Amino acid sequence: MPLTPLWFLYVLRLVYGAALVVRWLVVNVIDRSGRLRSAVDWSLGVVLRSPFATPLLAAPLFLCLSLSPLWPAWFGIPTPDNSLIPNLAATIAFTTAFGLGWLVHRQTDLIKIWEQRWWLHLSLAVAFTAGCLSITGMSPLYAPIADDWWRVAYAACYCLGIWNWSFAILGMALKFCSGASPTRRYLADASYWIYLLHLPLVFLLQVAVQDAPWHWSVKFPLILILTFLMLLVSYHFLVRPTVIGAW
C-alpha cells in the first residue's frame, strides 16, 4: 500500500496518538505532582544550552542506522511509505524530533539558543554534509555501504548533519525572518495545499519534458516554476476563499 508523500500525515497521526496517550499517563498517573515534568524541563534546558545537544539527539538514530548493514545510506532515513507499520529508523527519527518539539513548546524561550547559534550549526551542518558526500560521492548510490566502518562514519555524519541543519534553519528563520510578512504568511497558508497536490503535477511535467533536448538546468527550474504557479493560482481562486480554505 504505497502512501506516496502522504506517509507524512499517516506517521504524524500515529505519533500524535502516542503522544496524547503518554501525556495522559504522565499527568494522571505517573506525575500528578508535576515534579517529574519540572525535572524534565530543567534537564532539557541544560542539554540544549550545552555543546552536547546534537550528539545526544543524534545518538538513537545513529545506533539504528550504523547497525543496519542493508541501509541504503545515500538516501538517508528510509521513507516509511510502503507499509502501515513505519520502519524502525523512521520511527526513531521522527519520534525524537516530535518529542523535542513537544517539550520545547513547554518553554519556548529555549528556541533563542538556536537563534544565537545559527552560524555554528550551519557551519557544522555543511561540514557533516561534505563528510557524507566524501564517503558516497555525489551520484545516487543504491547499494548499501559494504564496509562497516565507512557505514558507521557515514551514519555519524548524517545524523549529526540533520540535527545541525534543523537547528541552523530554525535559528536563521528566527534571526532573519521574525518580522511580520504578508507574503510569508500567504505562502505558509498555501503550503498545505501545495504539499497535498504537488506530486501529480510534478510527475506530469517531468513526463512532458523528459524527451526535450534541454539541459537539466532548464528543465528543473521550469518544472518548479510551473508547478508553483498552478498550485498558487488554484489555491488563490479555488481554495482560499472557499469552505475548503476555511477547513
HELIX and SHEET records of a PDB file:
HELIX    1   1 THR A    4  LEU A    6  5                                   3    
HELIX    2   2 TRP A    7  LEU A   25  1                                  19    
HELIX    3   3 VAL A   26  ILE A   30  3                                   5    
HELIX    4   4 ARG A   35  ARG A   49  1                                  15    
HELIX    5   5 ALA A   53  SER A   66  1                                  14    
HELIX    6   6 ALA A   73  PHE A   75  5                                   3    
HELIX    7   7 LEU A   88  VAL A  104  1                                  17    
HELIX    8   8 THR A  108  LEU A  110  5                                   3    
HELIX    9   9 ILE A  111  GLN A  116  1                                   6    
HELIX   10  10 TRP A  118  THR A  136  1                                  19    
HELIX   11  11 ASP A  148  PHE A  176  1                                  29    
HELIX   12  12 PRO A  182  VAL A  209  1                                  28    
HELIX   13  13 TRP A  216  SER A  234  1                                  19    
HELIX   14  14 TYR A  235  VAL A  239  3                                   5    
HELIX   15  15 VAL A  243  ALA A  246  1                                   4    
END                                                                             
